Amino acid sequence: MSDDSVDFLHSGPLAPLKKWGTKWSLWPVHLVTACCGVELAHAYASGYDGERLGSLNYGIARQTNLIIVEGAITRKMARVLKITYEQMPEPKFVIVMGACGLKGGLFWNGYHMVRPSDVVPVDFFIPGCPPTPEALLRAIRSLQEKIVSGEARNTIEFEKYDLSKINVRGEQPLKPPSPKHYSPTPPIKVDVPKEVDWSFGKKLIAELKSDLEGLYKSITITDKNRIAIQAEKDDVVALASKLSKRFDHVKNVNVIDIPHEYSFIVEYQISSYSVKELMPVVVNLFARIPRNNPRFPSLAVFWPSADYLEREMYDLFGVWFEGNSAMGERFLLAPDTPEFPLRKDRKLREEIYSEVE
Amino acid sequence: MEEIVLDVPVQPPTELFLPVPKKFLEDAYKGDDYLVLVGPQHPGSGHMRIILRIKGDVIVEAIPDPGYVHRSMEKLAETRLYIQNIPLFERPAIMDTGNVTLGYVRAMEKALDVEVPERAKYIRVILAELSRIGTHLYDAGILAVFLGHTTGFMWPFALREPIVEAITRISGARITSSFIIPGGIRRDVPWNVLEFVRKTTFVLERRLKSFEKIFIKNPTVIERLKEVGVLSREEAIRFGLVGPFLRASGVEYDLRAVEPYEVYDSLNWEIPVSDEGDSYSRFLVRVEEISQSISIIRQAVNELRRIPEGKVISEDILQEYAEVASADIRGFFFRVFGELTLPLGEFTSLTEASRGTLLYSIISDGESNVPYRARVITPGWYYLKGFMEALRGERLADLQAIYGSFGYFPPEADR
């Protein structure tokens, strides 16, 4: 299209008609990125009826002209947002909903978060966690006004603070001090014994002890319905093959990073769906492995339900589960995320506490 | 130990395509099956990608690619006070606010060994069951969107309005209430609000009957969902399904009955179980759970008549503030909870959230007032494996029906 015809479209005699048409046909593409989608659904359902403003959710990006980014955009989703935006025909608009979309909100220092304004040009932000449906509809009204008048208008003015006074470098002690206190080299113990009134547990422990003779280091009752079995890494497979006769699924695969003891603790919490008495019992099978060579046998052969949990733990901690075919691949994390982010030596930014007059 | 900063700036994406793993491409090129990529942008609730291998139009294998809504909650929890993590851990599934916060708070209470006042227990149950009804209705609405049934979307969301209103009157927030705190609830609920909650259940019951005619017993819906995505009892156990989806496959497992918490063991209710294990029975089990929850709420409100108002937070937690703050913690919140420290050990709580088992495991070092490690596994993450297996051998057109029947909610699964 030549420049003349574009000019004619935007400022010719028919321009008001075009603006009027765009104003009443703002169709948002379906991009429910996170939890704010709950309130978006309310806004377009019978309670608030967003359709009366000429706006209706539509599935395909090619026939829509509005993106409502509903909350958090992750590193993995940022590319999708960009692609979706590029697919849409002109004129197109972006409304960002929720605190996460502004500056990260509750997840402001998360390792997987992106600001939508870094990825696409944003027309309106809606504050709130989550914003109410009324706020969303007000944003759509504001966008309609912007289309007609050509200039955006704030509907909320926030109080402004001078952030330059805040000492970011930490050269002087900050007031008030952070309420958090971390222990630098804490002891970590996952099998702290507890005296409980649980007769079935005592019976079960006696059975387990005779069954697993010589394979475990210790068996402890940590709470009612909770048993912890400590083992060596090499005995875990033998233990799992015996335990899998009683317990049929995995509730949790967990890794705890203890850098000051140069080790990881790998936990498998197992339970049963088939035997009624064993249903509430959760057995925690755990072993310590060295931190510089984190390898652990995969127990997904005994419990297929552990498969995705193991892949997640590889993603977050870098513990290599030998035997799981998907090791070495990213599962949850985006390709450009720093690797193994949940290890303790990976640090997030922390908030700055400061007094404001 | 060298510290690595995770705060790496994001480069705006320049390549406008999503990478497809090479190994799938090569296999598809050599074999006679197609590779179909569903998502990440698709008309569902939340985003994920499913990579399908297809022969004709039958799904041979479904490979998940989650993580589009992974908001790094477990790491963030390690940088916040125990008490600041309540709203954080509410965010996986905000429509299920009662159950998700209850799970985290119960893990803390297990560690602190506090007894919650009876009145608070009943109000917690009311909040949890209201969220349960709300989530089941939410997923029914999303299922209707998947099936292209717009009226079926409008009805459950209209039904959610009175629930949202009830939660607002109880807690002050429409959806994210964060109302449950260690030792009780934030403040007492006055009698007129409880009466409103009780009346809401009658409205729900009456309108659900019309919804049943419009959507649940609609022949087209039955045709789309019946005998689709079947998981047998053995498969359900093997792949570790949870919640209503496990019960739809014939396993009577509900954590409210298996390991009773709060006051569930003193109330009368049943566990709906079905033997078919198909998409329709998964949906019906959840519909049946709505009427059980309605009955639980009514019983809880009736029980609350005999418990005097006033004390809703445990004295073990409040200590010197017991007299001033036991009915309303406003003004004392940080003074009471700022220095909250859990004893050494690992504390695991299991909660029956709307979509199934919700696990919180807090590992505390006994010295810091932030968790050393907090592990969360949401129901969506548990049943992802079963969901992928249910797709195997089904037709491509049935993908939406199975997706909807699981009510898979990526923000919840990815955390």
Interface residues (C-beta under 8 A of the other chain):
Chain A: V29 H30 L31 V32 T33 A34 C35 G37 V38 E39 A41 H42 A45 S46 G47 N57 G59 A61 A72 T74 R75 K76 M77 A78 R79 V80 K82 I83 T84 E86 C100 L106 F107 N109 G110 Y111 H112 M113 V114 D118 V119 C129 P130 T132 P179 K180 H181 Y182 S183 P186 P187 I188 K189 V190 D191 V192 T222 D223 N225 R226 A228 D248 H249 V250 K251 N252 N254 I256 D257 P259 H260 E267 Q269 Y273 S274 M279 P280 V282 N284 W303 P304 S305 D307 Y308 L309 E312 L316 E329 R330 F331 L332 L333 A334 P335 D336 T337 P338 P341 L342 K344 D345 R346 K347 L348 R349 E350
Chain B: M1 E2 E3 I4 V5 L6 D7 V8 V10 Q11 P12 P13 E15 L16 F17 L18 P19 P21 P40 Q41 H42 P43 G44 S45 G46 H47 P64 P66 G67 Y68 V69 H70 R71 S72 M73 E74 K75 L76 T79 R80 L81 P87 L88 R91 P92 A93 I94 M95 K110 Y138 G141 F153 M154 W155 F157 A158 R160 E161 V164 R174 I175 T176 A236 I237 R238 F239 G240 L246 V251 Y253 V258 E259 F334 G338 E339 P343 L344 G345 E346 F347 T348 L350 T357 L359 S361 I363 D365 G366 E367 S368 N369 V370 Y372 R373 R375 I377 W381 Y382 L384 K385 P411 D414
